[in-house]
Amino acid sequence: MSDLGLFHVRALEETSSTNDEVKRALEEGEPEGMVVRARRQTGGYGRQGRIWASPEGGLYCSFLLRPTVAPDALPTLSLVVGLAVRRAVVELVGEHDAEAVQIKWPNDVVVVRSRQEHASVAKLCGISVEVHAGGVCVGVGVNVLPPAERPLVGGKNEPAYLAELAPKLNRMASDDALDGVLDGLLKAFAVLYDIWQQQGFAALLDEYNAHASLTGRDVTIVDREGVPLASGTVLRVDFLGRLVLRTPQGETPITSGEAHIA
């Protein structure tokens, strides 16, 4: 891998979860910049603790961060990571497929094959952000090389695989392909992380909304138990990272939850 500046990568064959490794390091006072990557996870999980299937061929990594931002800015970090994943993916795929790579609020990167009523949406990447021991653990799981059997990777959408958008990855050794994806992700994130800390999420808002998969969609927002919180048409994501809906009551900002397309 090339020089990654702030980041240094610790590669493991197998672990329960790369998030667990980073959270232990946070407790031990490890400085910012540690990245743990594993070939396999036996207990990988994503946002809200959902199990994330982790067969070989995926990129499973976690970042140790100590951001110098106000606590109320932290909810936008997952959106910044989503932007970084998208930038890294777009560098590897053709122009036609780049448009299909979109960010699904609040923590997924998806491949959308149509903007019609019955669009095909497949999950390429999941992101988790946990505040822990005075720092932040960011977990990222990217489906890169398809396994022989394709498990559901978490959530309700079918999985998408980066190698199907960038066939050249199939012609590379597995480790080289995954190293290349991680290298691109960390380079993209380093730039965006600096902008986010210095200027806030508002500086990245136009790019985020330009590639947001839910804009214009009718959605229902549910909590982690599946209880509906609000329904409406998605207008945009705002500078605080909230999903703004058009509802019968007017514009309604949603701070957290999961969006289900109606």
Stockholm file with secondary structure:
# STOCKHOLM 1.0

chainA/1-262         MSDLGLFHVRALEETSSTNDEVKRALEEGEPEGMVVRARRQTGGYGRQGRIWASPEGGLYCSFLLRPTVAPDALPTLSLVVGLAVRRAVVELVGEHDAEAVQIKWPNDVVVVRSRQEHASVAKLCGISVEVHAGGVCVGVGVNVLPPAERPLVGGKNEPAYLAELAPKLNRMASDDALDGVLDGLLKAFAVLYDIWQQQGFAALLDEYNAHASLTGRDVTIVDREGVPLASGTVLRVDFLGRLVLRTPQGETPITSGEAHIA
#=GR chainA/1-262 SS CCCCTTCEEEEEEEESCHHHHHHHHHHTTCCTTEEEEEEEESSCBCGGGCBCCCCTTEEEEEEEECCCSCGGGGGGHHHHHHHHHHHHHHTTSCHHHHTTEEEETTTEEEEECCCSTTCCEEEEEEEEEEEETTEEEEEEEEECSCCSSCCCCSSSSEECCHHHHCGGGGGSCHHHHHHHHHHHHHHHHHHHHHHHHHHCGGGGHHHHHHTBTTTTCEEEEECTTCCEEEEEEEEEECTTSCEEEEETTEEEEECSCEEEEC
#=GC SS_cons         CCCCTTCEEEEEEEESCHHHHHHHHHHTTCCTTEEEEEEEESSCBCGGGCBCCCCTTEEEEEEEECCCSCGGGGGGHHHHHHHHHHHHHHTTSCHHHHTTEEEETTTEEEEECCCSTTCCEEEEEEEEEEEETTEEEEEEEEECSCCSSCCCCSSSSEECCHHHHCGGGGGSCHHHHHHHHHHHHHHHHHHHHHHHHHHCGGGGHHHHHHTBTTTTCEEEEECTTCCEEEEEEEEEECTTSCEEEEETTEEEEECSCEEEEC
//
